[in-house]
């Protein structure tokens, strides 16, 4: 390996690591606030990319039908609970978010040819379809078991992952797809050609991390999520509804996942199950951060990207094994240095 090859591999590693960092932050956020190890995080990557592909091809994306179906189920559950509690005012926002929004989006995409609009608008439409699935998944799968143990929530996550992969195969098919790059420009740096899409991935990932930092530091909702992450029972006593915190958390997780899918769609072929492996590598970064530290998780995710890239040069057949083996020494070190804490009741 010479210096030129090392630079190229480093570029690939940092690009992949930027995506893994976003997913690692989402996984840490989900676990800190809701105690859910959100295995289906990677599915939102595939959903975001393939929804954008469908819009660019002039088709109604299959995720739109999933959104409508999930909205009907959530509206039915929340509506029945509101009627039993005689909370009639809650029926309007329940119907608006779960029914009016998906149906309005369906009417918009049916009337306006998405293939004819600029790419930024297509990306916004793809996010508008996929991101609301996050809080709906939380409402249907996790909120009824919010007080269950971490093990039970993990089993539910596995079930949700299997269901979402199967639904992705049903609505998208088995063929892989790509999208056009945001821009076609290339730049020469230190004798190495850098595609503009690589800069888009790194820049957008860094910008999204900054936005998340400002959200948690400067906004009321962000501070509420931080309080819930520190002490769920204390946050509940202070008037912060944990159900709302869970929905906001999963909204952010879905946004991060779908946007990550949009970023990688021009540089890799995305299949219905591609997101699972990408999500697992983000999970390795989250494990390095102990599922509690955002900065360490982000650094660990970039390390995973670099390790994967250089492993592909030295031992391409074993690169996945090498990446996932990284979990073993991390878990061993944490088991020896972390004191056991009883799970709060």
KOLVOZA-280780 format. One record per residue: x negated, y negated, z of N, C-alpha, C in turn; residue in one letter. Coordinates in steps of 0.05 Angstrom, whole numbers, plus 32768, in hexadecimal, padded with zeros to 4 digits. Atoms other than C-alpha are relative to their C-alpha. Example, Ala and Ser with C-alpha at 12.3 -4.5 7.8 and 13.67 -1.06 7.14 Angstrom:
residues 2
7FEE801880007F0A805A809C7FEE7FE88000a801080187FFF7EEF8015808F800F7FEA800Es
***
This chain:
residues 345
7FEF801880008000800080007FEE7FE78000x800F801A80007FE47FBC7FEC80117FEA800Bx7FF280177FF37FF87F77800480197FF97FF1x7FE98007801080287F6C7FCA801880138006x7FEB7FEC7FF9804F7FAC7FD9800B7FFB801Cx7FF780057FE480507F9B802380137FE88001x7FEF80178001806F7F578013801C80087FF5x7FE67FF8800C80A57F777FE7801080118014x7FF37FF07FEC80B57FAA801D800A7FEF8017x7FF780127FEB80B77F74805180187FF07FF9x7FE8800F800980E87F4C8027801980118002x7FE97FEE7FFF81167F88802180088005801Dx7FFB7FFB7FE4810F7F96806B800E7FE9800Ex7FF380187FF381217F4F8081801C7FFC7FF5x7FE58003800C815C7F4D805080138014800Dx7FEF7FEC7FF381787F8F806B80037FFA801Ex7FFF80057FE481677F7B80B280127FE98007x7FED80167FFC818F7F3A80AB801D800A8002x7FE57FF47FFF81CE7F63809C800380118019x7FFF7FEF7FE881BE7F9580D480037FEE8019x7FFF80127FE981B57F5A8103801D7FF68005x7FE480097FFE81FB7F4080F480118016800Cx7FF07FEA7FF682197F8581007FF98006801Dx80097FFB7FE481F07F8E8140800D7FEB8013x7FF380157FEF820B7F4B815B801D80068004x7FE47FF97FFE82527F61814B800580178013x7FFD7FE97FEF82487FA3816E7FFC7FF9801Ex800580097FE5822B7F8281AC80187FF0800Ax7FE980107FF882647F5081AD801880128007x7FE97FEE7FFB82997F8781A77FFD800F801Ax80047FF17FE7827A7FB081DF80017FEF8019x800180127FE9826E7F75820D801B7FF78009x7FE6800B7FFA82B57F5B8209801480168006x7FEA7FEC7FFF82DF7F9A82007FF6801C8009x800C7FE67FF982AF7FD48214800380157FEAx7FFC7FEE801782BC7FF281CE7FE680017FF0x80167FFC80138282801081A8800D80027FE4x7FEF80038018829F7FF981667FF3800E7FE8x800B7FF08017828980318136800B7FF77FE5x7FF68008801B82B8801880FE7FF67FE57FF7x800B801A800982907FD780FA7FF780027FE3x800A7FFD801C826F7FF180BA801680027FEBx7FEB7FFE801482B27FFF809980097FE57FF6x7FF9801B800982C07FB480977FEC7FF67FEBx80138007801582807FAD806E800A800A7FE5x7FF67FF58019829B7FDC8039801A7FF37FF7x7FE6800C800682E17FBE803D7FFC7FE47FF3x8004801A800A82C67F7880327FF480007FE4x800D7FFF801B829A7F8B7FF68014800A7FEBx7FEE7FF4801482CE7FB77FD380197FEF7FFCx7FE98012800483067F857FDF7FF87FEA7FECx800A8014801282DB7F507FBC7FFE800B7FE3x80027FF2801A82CE7F827F83801C80017FF3x7FE57FFE800B83197F8D7F7A800B7FE47FF7x7FF7801B800783287F427F7A7FF27FF67FE6x800E8009801882F27F357F46800980107FE7x7FF57FF0801683107F6D7F1B801D7FF97FF9x7FE58008800583547F4C7F1E80158012800Bx7FEE7FED7FF483747F827F4980087FF7801Cx7FF980047FE4839A7F7D7F8A7FEF80148010x80117FED7FF183697F9B7FBD801180128012x7FF27FED7FEF837F7FD97FE380017FF8801Cx800080097FE4836D7FB7802480197FEE8006x7FE880107FFC83A97F89801880178011800Ax7FEB7FEE7FF883D87FC4801F7FFB800A801Dx80067FF97FE483B37FDA805E80077FEA8013x7FFA80177FEF83BB7F94807A801E7FFE8005x7FE380017FFD84067F95806D800A80178012x7FF87FE97FF0840E7FDB808B7FF97FFC801Ex800980057FE583E57FC980C980117FE9800Dx7FEF80167FF6840D7F8880D0801C80098008x7FE67FF57FFA844F7FAD80CE8000800F801Ax80027FF17FE884387FDD81047FFC7FEE8019x800580127FEA841C7FA6813080197FEF8007x7FE880107FFB845B7F7C812880158011800Dx7FEC7FEF7FF384877FB7813A7FFA8005801Dx80087FFB7FE5845F7FC7817980047FE78012x7FFF80197FF084597F7E8191801D7FF68001x7FE48009800084A17F6E817C8011800F8014x7FF17FF07FED84BE7FA781A47FF97FF8801Dx800880087FE584957F9281E1800B7FE48007x7FF6801B7FFB84AB7F4981D9801E80018006x7FE37FFE7FFC84F57F5D81D48006800C801Bx7FFC7FF47FE684F07F8982117FFB7FEC8017x800780147FEC84D07F50823880117FE77FFDx7FEF8017800685047F1F821B7FEF7FE77FFBx80118016800884CA7EF4820380057FF97FE3x7FF88005801B84EE7EDB81C67FED7FEE7FF1x80128012800F84BD7EA481B67FE7800E7FF5x80177FF2800B84867ED781AB8006800D7FE5x7FF97FF3801984AC7EF481707FF67FF17FE7x800880118017849B7EB981427FE380047FFAx801C7FFC8007844F7EBD81487FF9801D7FF9x80057FE4800784527F098146800780057FE3x7FF87FFC801C84797F0881057FEF7FF07FEDx801080118011844F7ECF80E97FE5800C7FFAx801B7FF58004840B7EF080F48001801B7FF3x80017FE48008841D7F3880E7801080067FE6x7FEF7FFB801784527F3280B07FFE7FE97FEBx80008016801484547EEC80907FE57FFC7FF3x801B8004800B84097EE680887FF980157FEBx80077FED801583FD7F29806480127FFE7FE7x7FEE80028017843B7F2080387FFA7FE77FF0x80088018800F84277ED980277FE780037FF1x80187FFA800E83E27EF08015800580127FE8x7FF97FEF801784007F267FE9800D7FF07FEAx7FF380118014842C7EF27FC67FEB7FEE7FF2x80148011800C83F07EC57FBB7FEF800F7FECx80127FF1801183C37EFB7F9E8010800C7FE8x7FF07FF6801783FD7F147F7280057FEA7FECx7FFA80178012840A7ECE7F567FE77FF47FF4x8019800D800983C27EB57F4F7FEC80167FF7x80157FED800883907EDE7F257FE67FFB800Ex801880057FF183567EE57F557FE780017FEFx80177FFE801283277EF77F1C7FF97FE57FF3x80048019800E832F7EB17EFF7FF67FE98013x800880167FEE831D7E897F3E7FE280028005x801D7FFF7FFA82D57E777F527FF980148015x80097FEB7FED82AC7EA97F7A80037FF7801Dx7FFB80077FE482AE7E807FBB801D80048009x7FE47FFC7FF982FA7E837FB98006801E8001x7FFC7FE37FFF82F87ECE7FAA7FF6800B801Bx800B7FF77FE782CC7ED87FE780127FF98017x7FED80087FEB82FC7EB08013801980118000x7FE97FEF800283367ED97FF97FFB801C800Ax80087FE67FF683117F1A80077FFF8000801Fx800180027FE383037F03804E801C7FFD800Cx7FE580047FF6834B7EED80568010801A8001x7FF27FE6800183627F3480457FF480128016x800D7FEC7FEF832F7F5B806E7FFE7FF8801Dx800580087FE483227F3280AD801780048012x7FE97FFB7FED83697F3580CA8004801D8008x7FFE7FE37FF983627F8180CA7FF38005801Bx800F7FFC7FE783327F79810580127FFF8019x7FEF80017FE883637F60813A801880147FFEx7FEA7FED800283997F8E811E7FF6801C8008x800C7FE77FF8836B7FCA81277FFE8001801Fx800280017FE2835F7FB4816F801C8003800Cx7FE57FFE7FF583AA7FAC817B800B801C7FFFx7FF47FE5800483BC7FF081607FF08016800Ex80107FEA7FF78382801A81777FF47FFC801Cx801080047FE8835E7FFA81B280107FF28017x7FF3800F7FEA838C7FCA81D8801180128012x7FF17FEF7FEE83BA800281F27FEE80108013x80137FF17FF0837B8023820F7FEA7FEE800Cx801480137FF883587FE482267FF38006801Bx800A7FFA7FE5834F7FFD826D7FF4801C8002x800B7FE57FFF8337804282597FE17FFF8003x801D7FFF7FFD82EF805A82637FF27FFC7FE5x800F8004801882B8804C8232800080197FEEx80007FE8800F82B88095821E801980037FEFx7FE77FFF800E83018093820B80017FED7FE9x80018014801582F7805381E47FED80087FE9x80137FF6801482BC807481C0800E80157FEEx7FF17FEB801082E880AF81AB80147FF27FEEx7FEE800E8011831C807E81927FF27FF37FE8x800F800C801582E6805A816A7FF980147FEAx80067FEB801482D2809B8148801980067FF0x7FE77FFB800F831B80A8813680077FE97FEDx7FFB8017801183238061811B7FED80007FE8x80147FFF801682E3806980F2800980157FEBx7FF87FEB801382FC80AA80D380187FF77FF0x7FE88009800D8340808B80C47FF97FEA7FEBx8007801680128321804C80A47FF1800A7FE8x800F7FF5801682F1807580798014800E7FEDx7FEC7FF28010832B80A1806180127FEC7FF0x7FEF8014800D8356806480527FF07FF17FEAx8011800D8015831B8044802C7FFE80117FE7x80007FED8017831680828000801A7FFF7FF1x7FE68000800C8360807F7FF480057FE67FEFx7FF98019800E836580357FE07FEA7FF67FEDx8016800A80118320802A7FBF7FF680167FEDx800B7FEA8010830F806F7FA27FE380068007x801B7FF67FF982CC80937FA37FEA7FF27FF1x8014800D801082A880687F707FF47FE8800Ex800D80177FF5827580357F8680027FE87FEEx7FFD8019800F82767FEC7F707FEC7FEB800Ax801080177FF9824D7FAD7F70800E7FE77FF7x7FF5801A8009825D7F637F697FE97FF17FF4x80158011800A82377F2E7F427FF27FF18016x800D80107FEB82027F097F6A800B7FE48001x7FF6801B7FFD82137EC57F857FF37FED7FEBx800F800F801581DD7EA67F587FEC80137FF4x80127FEF800F81AE7EC47F257FE37FF88002x801B800B7FFF81707E9B7F377FED8013800Ex80157FF17FF2812E7EBA7F4B7FE97FEC8005x801680127FF880F37E997F6E7FE780108004x801A7FF37FFC80A97EAA7F707FF47FF5801Ax800C80087FE780897EAA7FB47FE980138006x80187FF17FFA80427EC17FC27FFD80177FECx80037FEB801580427EE77F80801780148001x7FE97FED7FFD80847F097F9380197FF37FF6x7FE7800A800A80C67F007F6F801680058015x7FEB7FFD7FEB80FF7EF27FA0801B7FF87FF3x7FE58005800B81487EF77F88800F7FEC8012x7FF180137FF081757EBF7F9D8015800D8012x7FED7FF27FEF81A77EF27FB87FF38008801Bx800F7FFA7FE781727F067FEB80007FE88013x7FFF80197FF0816E7EBE8002801C7FFA800Bx7FE580037FF781B97EBB8005800680128019x7FFB7FED7FE981BB7EF880337FF37FF68019x800E80097FE881867EDE8062800B7FE6800Ax7FF6801A7FF881A07E978062801C8001800Cx7FE57FFE7FF581E97EA9806C8001800F801Bx80017FF17FE681D87EDB80A37FF67FED8016x800A80137FEC81AF7EA680C880157FEB8006x7FEC80157FFB81E67E7280BF8017800B8010x7FEA7FF47FF1821B7EA280D97FF88005801Dx80097FFD7FE581F17EB1811680007FE6800Fx7FFF801B7FF381EB7E668124801C7FF98006x7FE480067FFC82367E5E811B800B800F8019x7FF77FF07FE982427E97814D7FF57FF4801Ax800C800C7FE882127E76817E80107FE78008x7FF180187FFA82377E348179801C8007800Ax7FE57FF87FF7827A7E58818080008008801Dx80017FF77FE582657E7881C17FF87FEB8014x800A80147FEE82437E3B81DD80117FE78002x7FF3801A800282707E0181C7801E80017FFFx7FE37FFF800282B77E1B81C0800D800D8018x7FF17FF57FEA82EC7E2D81F38004801E7FFDx7FFC7FE3800582FB7E7081D27FE680108003x80197FF37FFE82B27E8181CE7FF88004801Ex80067FFE7FE482A97E73821880128014800Ex7FEE7FEC7FF582E67E9D82277FF6801C7FFAx800C7FE5800782C67ED882027FE880068011x80187FFB7FEF82857ECE822880098007801Dx7FF77FFA7FE582AB7ECD826A800B801D8002x7FF57FE5800082D07F0D82577FEA80157FFEx80167FED8003828E7F2E82447FF18003801Bx800F7FFF7FE7826F7F1C82888011800F8015x7FF07FF47FEB82AA7F3182B3801D80007FF6x7FE57FFF800B82EC7F49829480157FFA8016x7FEC80047FEB83117F4B82D780007FE28009x8001801C7FF982F97F0582EA800C7FEE7FEBx7FF480108015830C7EEA82A6801E80028000x7FE37FFC7FFF83517F0782AD800C7FF08017x7FF6800F7FE983597EE782F27FFF7FE17FFBx8002801C800783447EA482D480137FF87FE9x7FEC80068014837D7EA882A17FF880057FE4x80087FF9801B83577EC28265800C801B7FF9x7FF37FE7800783827EF782437FEC80127FF2x80137FEE800C83567F3382358009800B7FE5x7FF67FF7801A83847F4981FC7FF87FEC7FEAx80088015801383777F0781D97FE280017FFBx801D7FFF8003832C7F0D81E77FF980187FEEx80057FE88011832D7F5381C780067FFA7FE3x7FF98006801C83517F3A81897FEC7FED7FF4x80138013800A83227EFF81817FE5800E7FFAx80197FF2800482E67F2D8189800180117FE7x7FFE7FEF801882FF7F5D815480047FEF7FE7x7FFF80138016830F7F2281277FE47FF87FF7x801B8008800682C77F0C812B7FF080187FF5x800D7FE8800A82AE7F548121800880067FE3x7FF77FFC801B82D97F5B80E37FF57FEB7FEDx800B8015801082C17F1880C97FE280067FFAx801C7FFA800482787F2B80D37FFC80187FEDx80027FE9801182827F6F80B380077FFA7FE3x7FF78005801B82A97F5780777FED7FED7FF1x80128012800D827A7F1D806A7FE5800D7FFAx80197FF18006823E7F4C806F800480117FE6x7FFB7FF08018825F7F78803A7FFF7FEE7FE7x80018013801782687F3B800C7FE37FF97FF9x801C80078005821E7F2A80157FF080167FF2x80107FEB800B82047F6F8004800B800C7FE6x7FF37FF4801882357F807FCC7FF07FFB7FE6x800F8004801982097F5F7F967FE5800F7FFFx801B7FF4800081C97F847FAC8000801E8004x7FFF7FE47FFC81E17FCA7FBA801C800A7FF7x7FE67FF5800782187FF87FA0800F80098019x7FF07FFA7FE7824F7FFD7FD5801580157FF9x7FEC7FEC80028279803B7FDC80137FFE8018x7FEC80027FEB82B5804780097FF48007801Cx800C7FF87FE682888066803F7FE47FF48005x801B800B7FFD824A803B80367FFC7FF2801Bx800380107FE88258801080737FF880108019x80067FF07FE88251804A80A47FE280008006x801D7FFE7FFC82068052809A7FF47FE58007x8009801B7FFB81FB8007809980077FF8801Dx7FF880067FE48223800080DA7FF0800F8014x80117FF17FED81FA803780FB7FE57FF38004x801A800E7FFE81BA801180EC80037FE68010x7FFA80177FEE81D97FD3810B80038009801Dx7FFC7FF57FE581EB7FFF81467FE58006800Dx801A7FFC7FF581A28012814E7FF47FE6800Bx8009801A7FF681917FC88154800F7FF88019x7FF080077FE881CA7FBF81867FF680118018x800B7FEF7FEB81AE7FFA81AF7FE67FF5800Bx8019800C7FF7816A7FD981B180067FE88012x7FF880157FEF818D7F9D81CF801080098018x7FF17FF67FE981AF7FCA8202801E7FFB7FFFx7FE48008800381F37FB681E680097FE98011x7FFA80187FEF81EE7F7782107FF17FE77FF7x80108017800781B87F4A81F380027FFA7FE2x7FFD8008801C81C87F2581B37FE47FFC7FF2x80198005800D81817F0C81A47FEF801A7FFCx800F7FE8800281607F4F81B2800C80137FEBx7FF27FEF801481957F7381887FF97FF67FE4x8007800B801B81877F44814D7FE380067FF9x801C7FF98006813C7F4E81537FFD801E7FFAx80017FE3800481467F998159800B80077FE5x7FF57FFA801A81717F99811A7FED7FF97FEAx801580078014813B7F7580F27FEA80148001x80147FEA7FFD81097FA8810D800980197FF2x7FF57FE9800D81377FDF80F47FFE7FFD7FE1x80028006801C81397FBE80AF7FE380037FF5x801C7FFE800880ED7FB980AB7FF6801D8002x80087FE47FFD80E3800080C5800C80117FE9x7FF47FF280168114801A80917FF27FFB7FE5x800D8008801980F27FF480597FE4800D7FFDx801B7FF5800280AB800A80688001801F8001x7FFD7FE3800080C2805180778007800B7FE5x7FF97FF7801B80DF805580317FE880027FEEx80197FFE80108099804A80167FEF80188008x80127FEA7FF78074807C8041800E801B8001x7FF17FE67FFE80AA80B1804B801D7FFB7FF9x7FE58008800880E880A08023801580158007x7FED7FEA7FFA810880E4803080088000801Dx7FFB7FFF7FE3810580D8807B80067FE5800Cx7FFD801B7FF68113808E808080187FFD8013x7FE980017FEE81588098809F7FFA800D801Bx80087FF27FE7813C80C980D27FEE7FEE8011x801280117FF28105809980E4800F7FE9800Ex7FF180177FF58136805F80EE801080098018x7FEF7FF87FEA81668086811A7FF1800D8017x80107FF67FEA812E80A781417FF77FE98013x800880177FF0811E8060815A80127FFE8019x7FEE80017FE9815A806881897FF5800F8018x80097FEE7FEA813880A081B17FEE7FF28014x8011800D7FEC80FF807981D1800E7FE8800Ex7FF180167FF3812D803D81DD8012800A8016x7FEE7FF57FEC8160806782017FF1800C8017x80107FF47FEB812A808C82277FF57FEA8013x800B80177FF0810B804A823E80167FF48011x7FEA800C7FF1814F802E8253800A80128016x7FF77FEE7FEC8162806D82787FED80008018x801480007FEB8122806782A17FFF7FE6800Fx8003801B7FF48127801C82AF801B7FF48009x7FE6800C7FF98172801082B7800D800F8016x7FF27FF37FEA8197801D82F7801D80057FF9x7FE57FF8800681DA804082F480137FED800Ex7FEB80127FF58216801282FD801B800E7FFBx7FE57FF48003825C802D830A80117FEF7FEEx7FEE800F8011828D801A82D580177FF48010x7FEB800E7FF182BF7FE682EE801B800D7FFBx7FE67FF380038304800182FB80147FEC7FF4x
***
